[in-house]
Amino acid sequence: MSAGQTQQPIRCLVAKVGLDGHDRGAHVIARAFRDAGFEVVYSGLHRSPDEVVQAAVQEDVDVLGISILSGAHNTLVPKILEGLDEYDALDDTLVLVGGIVPDKDKDELKEQGVSAIFGPGASMEDTIEFVRENAPER
Amino acid sequence: MSDLLERLLDGDHRALARTITNIENRAPGYRDLVSGLYEHAGTAEVIGITGSPGAGKSTLVDKMAETYRDRGETVGIIAIDPSSPFTGGAVLGDRIRMASNVGDMDVFFRSMSARGSLGGVSIATADAVKALDAFGKDRIIVETVGAGQNEIDIVKTADTVCVLVQPGSGDDVQMLKAGILEIADVFVVNKADLDGADRTVQELREMLDLRGNAGSGRNDQHASHGHHAEAEPAGDGADGHAGQTDGAALKQAEAEPGDDGGSDAVWTPPIVEAVATHGEGVDAFLDAIDDHHAHLDATGEAAAKARERYAEEIRTLLREDTAALLTEEIDARGGIDDLVDGVVAGETDPYGIADDVLDPVAACLRERREDG
């Protein structure tokens, strides 16, 4: 018999990677996710791809949201994806990117394993809805 | 599931992470998984850290982990943060302060949310500790905000309970209040470079004195421990001094086995001063934890604690299981709303309903017991 109710909130890591020092957006999304009933781990500023991978693996998150404004997404995001893959964690982690990503880069990131990219003006409701619908079944 | 256990025992970090997730979620089959952990666990030393928000717990834990790693030991950390009572959501923010150990997979840091369920968190924590233990971690640190009974239950899963106090955290009546101060095996006055640190140490010592006098004639022993406890922040040339008194305390503990029930066997919590942000006092703190561990071994308290913990685990599991059983029964009777309707209409009352629901269970159990 399995006792108690099965409780399974969606777990997210909100990560800031690289040199950009602006995390207001990451704070806003962390708070919105919390209010949506998610469990949110925030990485803090200036993380390397390795650190983000370590956090995502240890925390066993369903969703990894990478916030990046510096323009370095083409170098940093693939490193994170590779790292996740090394730990066999890429397949069942929903990877999102938020911030400034030019249209021409979006398709490539998606091909590499990013599920969605939310730029300026993306609504919080849409983002949360997307996570609810696409968070991997565990 | 057993595949997961195998991978965990093989040292697969992702399997360890998933095991803890299954424990937290009470995923189907998690019980078999935890059962399987028991025979591989039991070697790790478990340290509980609690204290009010902002006392510097995460920073101190970070430095502890760094020091243990320098000594070649592996570390597991579980940090518990509160969850919203309204949405169940949580921001788990302690990981941010683990700056010294980033990139080092041999420090396994896991954030857990309290998920609002009474009792449930503490058993999930105990199970997660078991997973880290079976994985092979040498030291396991459980960190939680000391705000209520729940947190006290959590740190009770530790061999050594450390309470962080910061200067200026209240007048001396705060020290008299029941709660987290009573469960401390080691006190840390963190931010010892702030004004008022001396006073906080003084107040803690007075509180411990009162507690000591309430017991019986172990003042001598207390005095020596009190002295030992005055570990100055490192950098004052205090190392030699601290080392010397440590040795004395250890010898004292070793001289005591078999003296069971004797007043000398009572542990008086040392008070360590620290400035965690600079790593000051961390060595003295870890020494105090080791002293306590030696004391537990020497007095046989370690075994007693383990028994107590098993008893508590059994009780908690049974409470949870009966609660689930009764939830099922309530549903079978048309749901809690129907029962409430009866109370609102004045036909019955909560006590009557509780008797109604439970009487058949009690009768059935008694019958089976008598039948043997």
Interface residues (C-beta under 8 A of the other chain):
Chain A: M1 S2 A3 G4 Q5 T6 Q7 Q8 P9 R11 A30 R31 F33 R34 D35 A36 G37 F38 E39 V40 V41 Y42 S43 G44 R47 S48 D50 E51 Q54 A55 V57 Q58 E59 D60 Y87 D88 A89 R138
Chain B: H13 R14 A17 R18 I20 T21 E24 N25 R26 A27 P28 Y30 R31 S83 S84 T87 G88 G89 A90 V91 L92 G93 R95 I96 V102 G103 M105 F108 F109 R110 S111 S113 R115 S117 G120 L317 E320 D321 A323 A324
